[in-house]
Amino acid sequence: MTQTRLYSSFAADGSEYSSNNENNNDDDEMESINIGGRYNSDEDETPTQELTPVPMSKNSGNRFVAIYWDQTLHPKTKDVWDLHEKRVALTEEHVMYCRKANLYNETFNTESMVDVIWSLPILSVDLKRLVGHAICMESTAVSHIHDFLANEPLHKMLVDDPQKLQFYRWRQIRDYTLRRDDGRFGYPCLCLGLDAEGAAARSETEQDVLKYLIESERVIAAGSLFLPTEFKNDPSSLPVGDLILFNALDRQHAIQFAENLPSAQAGLYEDLRVYFYNTLDITGKFVSEDPLRDAPCEQMKVALEYWGYPVADEQTPWLNW
């Protein structure tokens, strides 16, 4: 019986081995390679660009919050769905109004004196309709905020008496642990607590509240509400409440978070509300292009729709756009 031997040119670890001297020239080749050097010598001529921090806005300095409650501003309106439909119809106009205020530079729209930080439509308990709105604005003077709100579409539709509008100076806590992404591990909620008259528990629970917010790891933004005086260091600008944006798994989870606040446990708030909310893109930074913009016949479809022709599939099933 003949025995056959098999020889392999590779070791078990995948490395090649040989006893011939002609294959031992790898060290000489490695010495000629510039390990750790630049791949392209042209990179030496590339100019160095120094990155600088993002400059502050010319309108930074004071943050204000305006809160609309539809039923409070229109108590005689019985058809709540009518208010909802009117609000939805004005959403696009509201977004464009805020975006135009945010889009300015040294040569364009220089008269814009207000930055809109966020705009949040507040949802009902069943999440089926809009019941309010919260807007955060930043400006150097409170008069600029009033001028901005006077022409804001939702404000013109809802506010008949400016005294009914909840308007505050908001001092946001600038701690990185209280700047979570909205919607991370839950749904974004708004907690609004207004102090009871004569309550003195705010200063006593201030540190406990801060510790509670940080340890929760759910806060998107938080801060105390103050009377909207012209200057932030005005002694008459007293704290009147708290505004907290946070993430919650469901409504029960959100209520539990609000009720367990040390300030709420101490009886600080006369009015404590918790609502889920949506987020409007008032910055314009997250606008995505239409993927069908350059599709065949898409421009014709848009033109026909503009002229009033039925172009939807359910209207013209014999056409396939």
RODRENVO-534308 format. One line per field, with one value per residue: x, y, z of N, C-alpha, C in turn. Coordinates in steps of 0.2 Angstrom, whole numbers, plus 5000, padded with zeros to 4 digits. Example, Ala and Ser with C-alpha at 12.3 -4.5 7.8 and 13.67 -1.06 7.14 Angstrom:
# RODRENVO-534308
n_X (5066/5064)
n_Y (4972/4989)
n_Z (5039/5035)
ca_X (5062/5068)
ca_Y (4978/4995)
ca_Z (5039/5036)
c_X (5066/5064)
c_Y (4984/5000)
c_Z (5039/5039)
# end
This chain:
# RODRENVO-534308
n_X (5004/5003/5009/5004/5010/5005/5009/5010/5011/5008/5007/4998/4993/4991/5002/5016/5029/5046/5061/5070/5083/5080/5068/5069/5069/5061/5063/5071/5063/5053/5060/5062/5049/5040/5034/5021/5023/5017/5005/5003/5014/5010/5002/5009/5008/4996/4985/4983/4968/4960/4948/4935/4925/4907/4899/4891/4873/4867/4855/4855/4854/4843/4830/4813/4797/4782/4766/4752/4735/4722/4708/4708/4710/4700/4687/4673/4671/4664/4666/4679/4686/4685/4694/4705/4707/4708/4720/4729/4728/4735/4748/4759/4761/4764/4777/4784/4785/4792/4804/4809/4812/4823/4832/4845/4859/4874/4871/4858/4841/4843/4836/4829/4826/4823/4826/4820/4819/4813/4797/4783/4769/4756/4749/4733/4726/4722/4730/4725/4722/4726/4729/4736/4750/4768/4781/4798/4808/4822/4830/4836/4829/4813/4803/4805/4801/4787/4784/4787/4778/4766/4763/4763/4756/4748/4746/4739/4727/4723/4724/4715/4714/4728/4732/4728/4737/4750/4765/4783/4799/4812/4824/4835/4842/4859/4866/4875/4870/4857/4851/4845/4841/4826/4813/4821/4822/4808/4794/4793/4788/4780/4781/4773/4773/4766/4768/4761/4752/4761/4769/4784/4793/4802/4815/4820/4819/4827/4840/4837/4828/4836/4845/4837/4832/4844/4848/4837/4839/4832/4829/4826/4826/4826/4821/4818/4803/4801/4794/4791/4801/4810/4824/4835/4841/4832/4825/4811/4808/4802/4802/4790/4786/4790/4797/4798/4805/4804/4808/4796/4789/4775/4759/4756/4769/4774/4766/4769/4783/4782/4774/4783/4793/4803/4799/4786/4781/4783/4773/4774/4768/4753/4747/4749/4754/4754/4759/4760/4770/4772/4786/4790/4799/4807/4819/4824/4834/4833/4826/4822/4826/4815/4813/4808/4809/4817/4812/4806/4793/4789/4789/4779/4768/4767/4764/4752/4744/4744/4737/4725/4721/4716/4727/4730/4731/4720/4710/4712/4713/4718/4729/4746/4757)
n_Y (4994/5011/5025/5042/5058/5074/5091/5107/5124/5134/5139/5135/5147/5154/5161/5162/5150/5146/5137/5142/5153/5163/5168/5176/5190/5199/5208/5218/5224/5229/5239/5249/5255/5268/5269/5276/5288/5302/5298/5305/5316/5329/5333/5341/5354/5358/5370/5374/5374/5383/5379/5388/5392/5392/5407/5418/5422/5438/5441/5434/5432/5434/5423/5419/5413/5409/5403/5395/5392/5384/5383/5392/5404/5405/5403/5402/5394/5380/5370/5361/5354/5362/5373/5366/5362/5375/5378/5369/5372/5384/5380/5379/5392/5398/5391/5395/5409/5409/5403/5413/5423/5417/5416/5425/5437/5446/5454/5451/5452/5459/5466/5457/5453/5443/5427/5411/5398/5385/5377/5371/5361/5357/5342/5334/5324/5311/5311/5315/5328/5345/5356/5367/5377/5380/5392/5396/5409/5420/5435/5452/5462/5463/5470/5468/5454/5456/5463/5453/5443/5449/5449/5436/5421/5411/5418/5429/5423/5417/5425/5436/5444/5450/5449/5437/5428/5417/5422/5422/5425/5414/5405/5394/5379/5377/5364/5350/5338/5339/5340/5331/5321/5324/5312/5301/5285/5285/5297/5314/5326/5339/5348/5359/5369/5380/5391/5391/5404/5413/5402/5395/5386/5385/5389/5381/5368/5368/5363/5349/5347/5349/5339/5328/5330/5328/5315/5307/5306/5309/5322/5335/5348/5361/5373/5388/5398/5416/5432/5443/5454/5469/5469/5456/5455/5462/5466/5464/5454/5440/5422/5411/5399/5383/5376/5361/5350/5333/5316/5302/5286/5283/5291/5288/5286/5299/5307/5302/5305/5319/5321/5316/5326/5335/5348/5348/5338/5345/5354/5365/5370/5377/5374/5361/5354/5341/5336/5328/5332/5339/5342/5356/5360/5374/5379/5376/5368/5354/5351/5341/5336/5333/5317/5313/5324/5326/5315/5306/5315/5321/5335/5339/5333/5340/5353/5350/5347/5360/5367/5362/5350/5332/5322/5313/5295/5289/5297/5296/5282/5276/5281/5281/5288)
n_Z (5000/4995/5003/5004/5006/5011/5008/5014/5010/5019/5036/5052/5057/5046/5040/5028/5026/5023/5019/5010/5005/4996/4999/5010/5010/5015/5025/5020/5011/5019/5026/5016/5016/5021/5036/5045/5039/5028/5016/5004/4997/4994/5003/5012/5008/5010/5016/5034/5042/5055/5066/5073/5088/5087/5084/5096/5095/5089/5096/5108/5126/5134/5138/5134/5137/5129/5132/5126/5129/5122/5126/5137/5132/5123/5130/5128/5117/5111/5102/5101/5092/5081/5084/5084/5070/5065/5070/5065/5052/5052/5054/5045/5041/5053/5055/5044/5048/5059/5055/5046/5055/5061/5051/5047/5044/5043/5032/5028/5032/5043/5052/5061/5077/5086/5091/5088/5098/5101/5096/5101/5098/5109/5115/5117/5130/5125/5114/5101/5097/5096/5110/5114/5115/5115/5115/5114/5115/5111/5115/5115/5122/5130/5124/5110/5109/5112/5100/5091/5094/5091/5078/5075/5068/5075/5087/5083/5079/5091/5103/5110/5121/5128/5141/5145/5141/5145/5149/5151/5159/5156/5164/5159/5165/5162/5161/5155/5158/5158/5145/5136/5122/5114/5114/5116/5123/5126/5125/5121/5134/5142/5157/5167/5180/5191/5204/5220/5229/5240/5244/5251/5248/5237/5238/5248/5242/5231/5228/5230/5219/5208/5209/5208/5195/5188/5191/5186/5172/5161/5157/5145/5144/5157/5169/5179/5179/5178/5182/5168/5167/5161/5163/5167/5180/5188/5203/5205/5197/5200/5204/5198/5194/5186/5172/5163/5152/5147/5144/5143/5146/5145/5148/5162/5167/5165/5173/5186/5186/5187/5199/5209/5210/5221/5224/5221/5230/5241/5241/5233/5221/5214/5202/5192/5178/5165/5149/5133/5118/5102/5090/5081/5066/5067/5064/5051/5048/5047/5035/5022/5005/4991/4986/4974/4966/4954/4947/4932/4924/4935/4937/4928/4934/4946/4940/4934/4945/4951/4942/4944/4940/4942/4950/4959/4964/4969/4963/4949/4944/4933/4928/4931/4941)
ca_X (5000/5007/5007/5004/5011/5003/5013/5006/5015/5005/5006/4991/4991/4990/5008/5020/5035/5050/5068/5075/5086/5078/5062/5070/5071/5055/5065/5074/5058/5050/5064/5061/5043/5040/5029/5019/5024/5012/5004/5004/5018/5006/4998/5013/5007/4989/4985/4980/4962/4959/4941/4934/4919/4901/4898/4884/4869/4866/4849/4856/4854/4836/4825/4806/4792/4775/4762/4745/4730/4716/4702/4708/4710/4693/4682/4666/4671/4662/4669/4686/4689/4686/4700/4711/4707/4711/4727/4733/4728/4740/4755/4764/4762/4768/4783/4788/4786/4798/4810/4811/4815/4829/4837/4848/4866/4876/4868/4852/4836/4847/4831/4826/4828/4821/4828/4815/4823/4809/4790/4780/4762/4754/4743/4728/4727/4721/4735/4722/4721/4731/4726/4740/4757/4773/4786/4803/4811/4828/4831/4840/4824/4807/4799/4806/4797/4780/4783/4787/4771/4760/4762/4764/4750/4744/4745/4734/4721/4720/4724/4711/4716/4735/4733/4727/4743/4755/4772/4787/4806/4814/4831/4836/4848/4864/4870/4875/4866/4850/4850/4844/4838/4819/4811/4826/4819/4802/4791/4794/4783/4780/4778/4772/4771/4765/4769/4755/4753/4764/4773/4791/4797/4806/4822/4821/4819/4831/4845/4834/4825/4842/4848/4831/4832/4850/4848/4832/4842/4827/4827/4828/4828/4823/4822/4813/4800/4801/4790/4795/4804/4814/4831/4835/4843/4827/4822/4804/4808/4802/4801/4783/4785/4795/4795/4803/4804/4807/4805/4792/4787/4768/4756/4757/4776/4775/4763/4774/4789/4780/4772/4789/4797/4804/4795/4779/4780/4783/4767/4775/4764/4746/4744/4754/4751/4759/4756/4765/4770/4776/4791/4791/4806/4807/4826/4825/4840/4831/4822/4825/4824/4810/4817/4805/4809/4820/4809/4802/4786/4787/4787/4772/4763/4766/4761/4745/4741/4744/4732/4718/4719/4716/4733/4731/4730/4713/4706/4713/4717/4720/4736/4751/4762)
ca_Y (5000/5017/5031/5048/5064/5081/5096/5114/5130/5139/5137/5135/5154/5158/5164/5158/5149/5142/5137/5144/5160/5168/5171/5180/5197/5204/5213/5223/5227/5233/5245/5254/5258/5274/5267/5281/5294/5304/5294/5309/5322/5335/5336/5346/5360/5360/5375/5372/5378/5383/5380/5393/5391/5395/5413/5419/5426/5445/5441/5430/5435/5433/5418/5420/5407/5410/5397/5396/5386/5386/5384/5398/5410/5405/5399/5401/5390/5373/5365/5360/5352/5368/5376/5361/5363/5381/5378/5365/5376/5389/5378/5380/5399/5399/5388/5400/5415/5408/5402/5419/5427/5414/5417/5432/5437/5453/5458/5449/5452/5462/5469/5452/5454/5438/5420/5406/5392/5379/5378/5364/5360/5353/5337/5332/5318/5306/5313/5316/5335/5350/5360/5372/5379/5383/5394/5399/5415/5424/5442/5457/5466/5460/5474/5464/5448/5458/5465/5447/5439/5453/5447/5428/5419/5408/5423/5433/5419/5414/5429/5442/5448/5449/5447/5429/5424/5415/5424/5422/5424/5407/5404/5387/5377/5375/5358/5346/5332/5341/5341/5324/5321/5323/5306/5296/5281/5288/5302/5321/5328/5346/5349/5366/5370/5387/5392/5393/5411/5413/5396/5397/5379/5385/5390/5375/5362/5370/5358/5343/5347/5349/5332/5324/5330/5325/5307/5304/5305/5310/5329/5338/5355/5363/5380/5391/5404/5422/5438/5445/5461/5471/5466/5449/5456/5467/5463/5462/5448/5434/5416/5410/5392/5379/5372/5355/5346/5327/5310/5297/5280/5284/5296/5287/5287/5306/5310/5299/5310/5326/5321/5314/5331/5337/5354/5346/5335/5350/5358/5372/5371/5377/5371/5356/5350/5337/5335/5326/5338/5338/5347/5359/5362/5381/5381/5374/5364/5347/5350/5336/5337/5329/5312/5313/5330/5325/5309/5308/5318/5324/5342/5339/5331/5346/5358/5348/5348/5367/5370/5359/5343/5327/5318/5307/5289/5287/5301/5294/5275/5273/5284/5278/5293)
ca_Z (5000/4995/5008/5001/5010/5009/5010/5014/5010/5024/5043/5054/5058/5039/5038/5024/5028/5018/5021/5005/5007/4992/5001/5016/5008/5017/5030/5016/5008/5024/5027/5011/5017/5026/5040/5049/5035/5024/5010/4999/4999/4992/5009/5016/5005/5011/5022/5040/5044/5062/5068/5079/5091/5084/5088/5099/5091/5091/5100/5114/5132/5138/5135/5136/5135/5129/5132/5124/5131/5118/5130/5142/5127/5120/5135/5125/5111/5113/5097/5102/5085/5076/5086/5082/5063/5063/5072/5060/5045/5052/5056/5040/5041/5059/5054/5040/5051/5064/5051/5043/5060/5062/5045/5046/5044/5043/5027/5026/5037/5049/5057/5065/5084/5090/5089/5090/5100/5099/5095/5103/5099/5115/5113/5122/5134/5120/5108/5095/5094/5099/5115/5116/5111/5119/5111/5117/5111/5114/5112/5120/5125/5130/5119/5104/5110/5111/5093/5087/5095/5089/5071/5074/5066/5081/5092/5081/5079/5098/5108/5110/5127/5130/5148/5146/5138/5150/5146/5157/5157/5157/5165/5158/5168/5157/5163/5150/5160/5157/5138/5133/5115/5114/5111/5118/5128/5128/5121/5125/5138/5145/5164/5169/5187/5194/5212/5225/5232/5247/5245/5252/5247/5231/5240/5252/5238/5225/5227/5229/5213/5203/5210/5206/5188/5185/5192/5182/5166/5156/5156/5139/5146/5163/5171/5182/5176/5181/5179/5162/5167/5156/5164/5171/5187/5191/5209/5204/5193/5205/5202/5198/5192/5183/5165/5162/5146/5148/5141/5147/5142/5144/5152/5169/5169/5165/5179/5191/5186/5190/5206/5213/5211/5228/5225/5221/5236/5247/5240/5230/5215/5214/5196/5189/5171/5161/5142/5128/5113/5095/5089/5074/5064/5065/5062/5044/5047/5045/5029/5017/4998/4989/4982/4968/4963/4948/4944/4926/4923/4942/4936/4925/4939/4950/4936/4933/4952/4952/4938/4947/4937/4947/4949/4964/4962/4970/4958/4942/4945/4926/4928/4936/4942)
c_X (5004/5005/5008/5005/5009/5007/5010/5012/5013/5005/4999/4989/4990/4997/5012/5027/5039/5057/5073/5077/5083/5072/5063/5072/5065/5057/5068/5069/5054/5054/5063/5054/5043/5034/5027/5020/5017/5011/5005/5008/5015/5003/5002/5011/5000/4989/4981/4974/4961/4951/4940/4927/4913/4900/4891/4880/4868/4860/4850/4856/4849/4832/4818/4802/4785/4771/4754/4741/4724/4710/4702/4708/4703/4688/4675/4665/4670/4665/4676/4690/4690/4692/4706/4712/4710/4718/4732/4733/4734/4747/4760/4766/4766/4775/4787/4789/4792/4804/4813/4814/4822/4834/4839/4855/4868/4873/4861/4847/4839/4842/4828/4830/4826/4823/4823/4819/4819/4801/4787/4772/4760/4748/4739/4730/4727/4726/4731/4721/4726/4727/4730/4746/4761/4779/4791/4807/4817/4828/4834/4835/4817/4802/4800/4802/4790/4779/4783/4780/4765/4758/4762/4757/4745/4742/4739/4727/4718/4719/4720/4713/4723/4736/4732/4733/4748/4762/4777/4794/4808/4822/4833/4842/4853/4868/4869/4871/4859/4848/4850/4841/4830/4817/4816/4823/4812/4799/4792/4787/4785/4777/4779/4769/4771/4764/4762/4757/4756/4768/4780/4795/4802/4813/4824/4822/4824/4836/4843/4831/4831/4844/4843/4831/4838/4850/4842/4835/4837/4825/4830/4830/4824/4825/4816/4810/4799/4796/4794/4797/4809/4822/4830/4837/4838/4825/4815/4803/4808/4800/4793/4781/4791/4792/4801/4800/4808/4804/4802/4790/4779/4766/4757/4764/4777/4772/4767/4780/4787/4778/4778/4794/4797/4800/4788/4777/4780/4777/4769/4770/4756/4743/4750/4751/4757/4756/4762/4764/4773/4781/4791/4798/4806/4814/4827/4831/4839/4826/4826/4822/4819/4814/4814/4805/4812/4817/4806/4795/4784/4785/4780/4767/4761/4762/4753/4741/4739/4738/4725/4716/4720/4722/4734/4728/4722/4708/4706/4717/4720/4727/4740/4757/4768)
c_Y (5006/5022/5038/5054/5070/5086/5103/5119/5135/5135/5137/5142/5158/5161/5159/5156/5145/5142/5140/5151/5165/5171/5175/5187/5202/5209/5219/5227/5232/5239/5251/5258/5263/5273/5274/5288/5296/5300/5299/5315/5329/5338/5341/5353/5362/5365/5373/5377/5377/5384/5384/5391/5395/5401/5414/5423/5433/5445/5437/5435/5434/5428/5419/5414/5410/5404/5399/5390/5388/5387/5390/5404/5411/5401/5398/5397/5383/5368/5365/5358/5358/5372/5372/5362/5370/5382/5375/5369/5382/5387/5380/5388/5401/5396/5393/5407/5414/5407/5409/5423/5424/5415/5424/5432/5445/5457/5457/5449/5454/5464/5464/5452/5449/5431/5415/5400/5386/5381/5372/5364/5355/5349/5336/5326/5311/5306/5313/5323/5339/5355/5366/5373/5382/5385/5397/5403/5418/5430/5446/5461/5463/5464/5470/5458/5450/5460/5458/5443/5443/5451/5440/5426/5416/5413/5427/5430/5418/5420/5436/5447/5446/5447/5440/5425/5423/5417/5425/5423/5417/5407/5396/5385/5374/5370/5353/5339/5333/5343/5335/5325/5320/5316/5300/5292/5283/5293/5309/5323/5335/5346/5356/5366/5377/5387/5394/5400/5410/5407/5398/5391/5379/5385/5383/5368/5363/5365/5351/5342/5346/5342/5327/5324/5327/5317/5304/5302/5305/5317/5331/5345/5357/5370/5383/5397/5410/5427/5441/5453/5463/5469/5460/5450/5461/5463/5461/5456/5441/5428/5414/5403/5389/5376/5367/5351/5339/5321/5305/5292/5281/5289/5295/5288/5295/5309/5308/5304/5317/5326/5319/5320/5333/5343/5352/5342/5340/5355/5365/5374/5372/5374/5367/5353/5346/5335/5333/5332/5335/5343/5350/5361/5369/5384/5380/5370/5356/5346/5346/5337/5332/5324/5311/5319/5330/5318/5311/5310/5321/5331/5343/5338/5337/5352/5356/5349/5355/5370/5367/5353/5338/5322/5313/5301/5287/5291/5298/5287/5273/5276/5282/5283/5290)
c_Z (5000/4999/5005/5006/5007/5012/5009/5014/5015/5031/5046/5055/5052/5037/5033/5027/5023/5021/5016/5007/5002/4994/5008/5015/5010/5021/5026/5013/5013/5026/5023/5012/5022/5030/5044/5045/5032/5018/5004/5001/4998/4998/5013/5014/5007/5017/5028/5041/5051/5063/5074/5082/5087/5088/5091/5094/5094/5096/5106/5120/5136/5134/5138/5133/5135/5128/5131/5126/5127/5122/5135/5138/5124/5124/5132/5119/5113/5108/5097/5096/5080/5078/5084/5074/5061/5065/5067/5053/5046/5054/5051/5040/5047/5058/5050/5043/5056/5060/5048/5049/5062/5057/5044/5046/5044/5038/5025/5032/5044/5054/5062/5072/5088/5087/5092/5092/5099/5099/5096/5103/5105/5113/5119/5125/5129/5114/5101/5092/5098/5104/5117/5113/5116/5114/5115/5113/5115/5111/5118/5124/5125/5125/5112/5104/5109/5103/5089/5088/5092/5082/5070/5073/5071/5086/5090/5080/5086/5103/5107/5116/5129/5137/5150/5144/5144/5146/5152/5154/5160/5158/5165/5162/5163/5160/5157/5152/5159/5150/5134/5126/5117/5111/5113/5124/5130/5123/5125/5128/5141/5152/5166/5176/5189/5201/5215/5228/5239/5248/5246/5251/5241/5234/5244/5248/5232/5223/5226/5222/5208/5204/5207/5198/5185/5185/5188/5175/5160/5154/5149/5140/5152/5165/5175/5178/5181/5178/5173/5162/5162/5157/5169/5179/5191/5197/5209/5200/5197/5202/5203/5196/5189/5177/5164/5156/5147/5144/5146/5143/5140/5149/5160/5171/5169/5171/5186/5192/5189/5197/5211/5213/5218/5229/5225/5227/5242/5246/5237/5225/5217/5208/5193/5184/5168/5154/5138/5122/5107/5095/5082/5072/5062/5063/5054/5043/5045/5039/5024/5010/4996/4985/4975/4964/4955/4944/4937/4927/4930/4941/4933/4930/4944/4947/4935/4940/4953/4948/4940/4944/4943/4946/4954/4962/4963/4965/4951/4942/4938/4925/4933/4936/4946)
# end
